[in-house]
Each structure stands twice: as structure tokens, then as C-alpha cells.
Amino acid sequence: MKILLSFIFLICTQFAVGQMESMPITDFNAFNPSLEILLDVRTSEEFNEGCIDGAVNVDWFSEDFNQKIMQMDKTKKIYLYCKKGGRSLKSQQRLAELGFKNVVNLEGGYDAFSKIK
């Protein structure tokens, strides 16, 4: 019974926070800045060493992460990435908690992207 209730809670939570979608960063080709946001959640030092063209940098570790995110347009689709995928997955969950409905985690992060560019 507990397992069934846990499963139901998980499904309800998933619907409440929106769709949690992922895709390999190697499949990411381009985005439309007027309709979508590409969010890099690495540190500014990492970002300055190289990033995907058009990305906006908001450091996951910064104290004002939530405040900066809340300034973004919730109606736009957001693609996010970090170095390998850990911070972007945590960021995806945070964005969902903050009311963003269409957030895609780019799996593999900038490390995987830089190998194919």
C-alpha cells in the first residue's frame, strides 16, 4: 500500500511541477532566442572559458540564483546545461519548483557538447 501511495504521489508531483524533459546535448542543434532560452548554470569562470553561442549564464552556486531565474520569461522553453549534467538537473528541478513548465535538461553538459563542435 505504501508503495502504491508513493507512486501516486510521484505522478501527482510530476504533473504539478510540469514536464521534466531531457535530451542529449549532442542532439541539441539550435534554439530560437525569441521563443526559447539557453541557460548555462556553470560558474562565470567556466562560462568564460567557453559556452554555447547565445547562452545566458546564471551560476547555480550563486546566492541570487532564484532571483535571477525569476526575472526570466516563464512562457519560453528553457534549455539548460552545466559541465556534465549534475547542476543542470538540480536547476531543472528548481525551475519547476519556481513555476517554469517547459524546461529541458541537456544531458552530458558542455563537456559532451565541446567534443562534437
PyMOL commands that set and color helices and strands:
alter all, ss='L'
color gray80, all
select helices_A, chain A and resi 2-17+25-27+44-49+65-70+86-97+109-116
alter helices_A, ss='H'
color red, helices_A
select strands_A, chain A and resi 19-24+36-40+56-57+77-81+102-107
alter strands_A, ss='S'
color yellow, strands_A
deselect
rebuild
show_as cartoon
